[in-house]
């Protein structure tokens, strides 16, 4: 007959043993220690000065005093003395102060929730989904202030994302999928995926199929890029174009010594100028008096000579003629029925295209 039980090493009373109560009481003492075990302190190395009867300490490395040489064992104080036993592998205990649950595994006490390989709540966990929850909702809340949900990956080429599924088939994913740019992807079947939106981690600028690819891209449902669309900030400014597609503002206005102009993004160019003109009494054409031919350099050049140019006067008895010389200048002349030397405002205007 063995001397003790195989699991808790409780001493057996032998058939011919004297003072059987001693063995019986020792077994009860061990049961009182091991059943519903509560640890007063983990990794303890120095005995307390005034230990409480029944208190149990899980000894760490370097135990001293009355605990010398008992590293890794359980020390219980009872009957005014310390008693030591080996810590059972797989034994469960609670922290007497915090009520946390611990398990003894591979020679050390570990918090039970820290050493779980997997956890299923309302459903089964597996090797990939080590935490699985089946519930109408999952609540993660603060502990007095804010709260962060952290999804960490090992390297830039790995994935840290949230995947939304229908019938366990992917339909949408957002996060860091294969790089460090935040992206939103969608799928109709879980196999073909489209990156709808991606944010550059350096600039924060957006790209993806949900964003315009060019200024001429008018695909319904896409988001407009600021450099392809127009608003209060870029409606007025320098115009530009590439292959006939506007690349600048909608309207450009300017002026110089030659007059004023307005350019439109569609290529239209308007120029105008107001000048004082006086008839020369020495220039008589039949019964009419005339000014000299005057050159008007356009305030902005046209793209070609296909220009309409006109001139007018603010004096009723005078009229003007004008013609285009080339895309940069024109000629105008004023006529009158009298030789009045009074000045008049000659208004010049021209229209054409800047590209």
Phi, psi and omega in degrees: 000131180294164182275338184211165180287151188288333186260308183261000180055042176282133183289138178269149171278125182275152185304319184256016185286139173269161181047057182298337181296332180295312179295318180298315180294325177297320178295320178295322179296319178293320177297319180296332179280314192272329182282127185052052183298134175233127182262130177285321180207136176266150179054038179285143180233341181237126180298144178290154181290322180232081181290147176274141179298128180092355179288146183234135180238136173268110189281141177262197181277134179090027179300142185227183181062225179294349181261002183306133179082004183249023182309135175082357182262173174265133178244122178242137178259119177203152180055037176062030180207160177268136177237139186238140173220157176290144179282123182288135176295131181084002180293146179252146178206168174241152173281120185299332182271315186260346181065021174285151181263131182236154174230142179269116186218129180054043173080011181216151175275130180231142174298133187301320182288341179276342186250007179292133176285328179199162180212125176244128178247104180079001179200171183270135172274163178221187185295331179268310179265079186289339171242117181231133182229127172248110186197160176290337178199158176233125184252126169240115187234173184283167175242041179119345179216235181273184180207133177239139171256116187253128175239110187252144174237161186281321185217165183301326182282354178274183184240135171224101190208171171252126182248126179255131187235157168236117183059037181063025174240128186298138177232332179207146180216137176222142181143210180258096186253090176088354175202188183260014174266128180292131183223158173237121181241151179226156181211140176276343188219001182085355181249309179267127184239142177238129175279103182284324184210135176220135181251124180293128183291340180273316185255338186079002181287150186260146172214180181122174185290346178275358183248145175307138178266341178200171180294335181268000180281110181242033180301126181301139177092351180277156176272141183275133173281146182295331180277352177253340181250182184230146177206194183298330185281337185229013178290325181245125182165191179295130176273161177199169180201154173225116182055038177085356180261125182301137177236001180238216181280175177283318185225137174236129179237145180198170178207157177205195183294342182266357179133202181237160181211159172225125175252138177249153184298337180280359178107351180290136178232127177243133178232146177207157181204147176237124185228151173273126183234138181240135178288145178261117184292349179274347180259090182252125178244097185067241178258010183250150173256150187221155170271170173291162169294128179246141179263130175248114172277121184299141180294341174216136183287147174272166182282334181206186182271005179279076189234140169262126180234139180218165178212149178213163181237154178269004177257129187298325185275008180237153175215164189233156170234151181210148175212155182273134174269307175203192186288356181247345185204164176216172180238141177223156177214146179248144181236153176212157181273358178221167183267027180304133182268007181295143176286151172225155176279118174263121181258124181249144178209149179211149179219146179183216182232145176266350169213000000 
